[in-house]
Amino acid sequence: MEILRAEHVSYKYQSKYQTVEAVKDVSCAFEQGKFYAIVGESGSGKSTFLSLLAGLDQPSEGTIYMQGESLRDMDRDAYRLNRASVVYQAFHLFPLLTAQENVMLPLEFKKMRKKEAAGRARQLLQRVGLESRICRQFPKMMSGGEQQRVAIARAVASGGEIILADEPTGNLDSENEEKVVSLLKELAHQDGYTVIVITHNGRVADEADHVFRMKDGRMEQTR
Amino acid sequence: MKGRTLLFFLLLAFASGLCSVGRGFLAINQEKTEAYEDSFMTIGTVEQKADSVQERMIWDAETKTYAIYNAAAYDSYVPLSVLDFEGADYLSAPEKRCFYGAYMPQYEMYGMEMNLGVFVEGSPIEDAVPDHPIKFKVTKVLAGQWIWEGTVINLCDHYNPEPQQMYADKTYIVSLMDRPGHESEKEFEGDYVSEYVLTPALGSSQVDVQGKKVPDEVPEDYSYNEVTEGFYESPLGKRWLNRIESWDAIRYTFPVTGTNNLNLIMAFYNGNAYVSSGREFTKEEYERGDRVCIVSDFFAEKNGLDIGDELTLSLQYADYRRTPGSSFGTNFVTYVNPINAKGEIYPAFEEGNYKIIGLYGGKSGLGDKYGLGHNEIIIPSRSVKNSDAENIIESGPMTGSTTSFRIANGKIDEYMEKWSRQGISNVEITFYDRGYTELEASINNMKYIARLLIVMGVVLVLLVLAYFSWLFILKQGERTAIERSLGLRKRQCFLSLFSGIFLIILLGSVCGCIAGSCLSGKIAEGIEDKTYYDTTFGNSAALDGENAWEVEPLEQAYPLQSAMQCILAIIAAGSGIAAVGIQKNLRSEPMKMFAEIKRG
């Protein structure tokens, strides 16, 4: 089932000296329960496209639809809170919060009671394969792989349908890379999430159900 | 983070404290300046310098020589209008006060021992020239005290270098004064012997408004006449009778001074006299010239008068040379001749009922020209509606005791600078400010310190706020970006960051400012426990003797108000800086912000 669609999406911005067209007339569709990879060189417009899919920015032209509804017409903060979550290469966990507290954040944003949120966070951390001792650890005390899995648990916590990951394995060694990719695949195939991963790592792309390539802002589906 | 938060709190509290101390000081000093404006008062007195010194030779019959005295001489009197120049900015315009002689026979001038001289008829025991004390038998007492008919007195024309022969077979009317004459003859066979000196009595001293003497046929030094048949029907004889009548009138003549500001009279200014009950004149009473008066508590008590009672003042003459202080003492009255150039007693030029609104106590009648005269009555100048031009017994230059004005405190230098531009060299102005100049200097020093503390505090507050908003807000861009990417709305992100910062700013500024306020209050209390300032005629000398002007410490409520102002200002500044910083964070989209953070 198609969950997300981009139609003739372009994105321009004004740099210091010129207008840059980072995304050029991109059209594509993403289905539920699939693992997608978008590959391309640095500066090809991958991350910009991801931020458009996440509703963090608006396309200059074209439209992105979430289950047929234009993101332009949606409350994009609510969209991110309830339907699409982002995972970053640098994890971006709150350093002063424990793993559990980091996962609890989106739940608290949704006004879930603290106790309930804590229980759900613990479940999610288990779900991403972290031991219960990790719950009380601060990000600095964890490995990169563990941090990324906490970040994925936080993304899952929002309870949406889409996980958007920007180079999620970029800072990981091969062992942790494998674990994270495997987790993302599970989330797509077992839990029904639509997982869209930005990467220029061939191994990650190989694991994807579908691969899109971006070059100079344009996108083509390669698989 | 906790450490940084604590540091932020402490630094902000310290900086707020500095601001608060400074602001508190400034408020205290501002309050002081305003409060002292009423306590302190700057008045200037004006004195015309003599154009020359004139030698006056007075014959002494005992030594047969002239005693020489120096007297100030004036070519002309400088008018009061010279003080009316641009930029003078008087609070009370200059006034040259005269005093009026008010005839009030219904009241007694208690407490005065008057030596007004005597008027008698009599003849020398034998023909003699009174160039020394001659025996003179009194045959009739016309006016005077302590002298009786039949008494033989020692009479001398002591101050006349060319006394005329007096004959035993003639009767004379003489004006005499019991005063020191021949030292060698004061004691005679063990008894004190008075010497009665012939004293000028008949000539009028009347002057016109320009100060020129009104022509009078009778010379001023006229002191006796031969009494012949029908003498008292002659113009000269009638003048003698008028003069004798005036002798009694003087006993019931009270000094009345008109003013536009009670404090322009030095006795009130320096506290030697003060309104002990009732009230002072109001501004409106001065302006309208209401018939109200302030009398001495002694006079009121002795004559059964009280506040609310009325006095009927009949103003007979105006004296522009002397002051009541020098003319009406408790044991003397300066000899005046209330006879005009026509030889008549001055007719009243102004009559009216004056309501007593206040009684004054303090020193009076001590013979000090700056002091009050005994039983002196004070009225608003403008209450005298009629001209005194025909009733001026003497005129004189502006003097420190008769001419004064008031300017704003702290404006002496400015006034003198403008005055010096007028180029008038023969008028001297002396200022009295009860030590305000010195106090102002110390207040200004404190104000300077206060401003310095405020500037330091403000700079420090801004630096602390800027540093910590960079630390807590701009450096927390990642937090904002994460929250935004997790779906938190901009408003929620704003509140999440702002509430924390605001709480620290609130606590820091409240603690610091209240501590600073208490400190400034304590310091101010210590400084101004009690201060004394001079009220003597010299300017600005601080002392704690009997001439000290005591300045009561002020209530210290205002530092709290200042603290509140500081708190509000710091919260406003802190909130503004925080809001700008947070908005800056929120303007960047999370992905861009992460990219910026990644770039470093």
Interface residues (C-beta under 8 A of the other chain):
Chain A: S47 T48 L50 S51 A54 L56 D57 D77 A78 Y79 R80 L81 N82 S85 V86 Y88 A90 H92 L93 F94 L96 L105 P106 F109 R154 S158 D166
Chain B: M1 E478 R479 A481 I482 E483 R484 S485 L486 G487 L488 R489 K490 Q492 E589 P590 M591 F594 A595 I597 K598
